[in-house]
Amino acid sequence: MAAIPTTATTTTPEIAAGANSLWQQTLLTLRGNWKVTLGLSIVLFFILFAIIGPFLSPYQPNAFSGDELASPSLAHWLGTTRTGQDIYAQVSYGARSSLLMGFGVGIVTTVISVVIGLLSGYFGGWLDEALQLFSNIFLVLPALPLAIIISSYLPYRGPLTLGFVVTVTSWSWGARVLRSQTLTLRNREFVEAARVSGESKLRAVFMRSCPT
């Protein structure tokens, strides 16, 4: 009796081919653009340093010692501060907080920019005017004075406060750029085809289709 082919058997080669082509395109991009390669190498270096660095230091970042303003040595690789704190320990532990806050702020900022930019550019009308007014308000907010004012009123002063301020003052630029791109794409043929086929407006906005 002949075996019945399953779905997994027929789709696995296609998935594997797609994964291979994606890796090939990524490698070609890295080989052809030295700026991307250099930037990615720097990011990977700091990620590895944030993961491994604290385990190489015998000191805590906030621990005080009698070695004040010590020069770099085998005991203190980057020296010490005026209060005797090990600088290498502070840098290695601080790299974790900086990377976490950087990636977190980047993700939240990107999501806000994409949602507001696409909705504003696609729907237009009163929604576009309201979102543009909202974006312009945050576009002119200065980050440093706002961080000082918020920190003076909040009981908690730390990375979360700084991340909140950076997110609030950073998303509007991306939203304006995405709105401009959406205005040039909303009347394209593939978007009109999605409307004619009965797709909802939100699906037409966030769909991953592309013109052929």
Secondary structure, DSSP 8 states (H G I E B T S, - for coil): ------HHHHHHHHHHHHHHHHHHHHHHHHHH-HHHHHHHHHHHHHHHHHHHGGGG-SS-TT---S-TT--S-SSSTT-B-TT--BHHHHHHHHHHHHHHHHHHHHHHHHHHHHHHHHHHHHH-HHHHHHHHHHHHHHHS--HHHHHHHHHHH-S--SHHHHHHHHHHHHHHHHHHHHHHHHHHHTTSHHHHHHHHTT--HHHHHH------
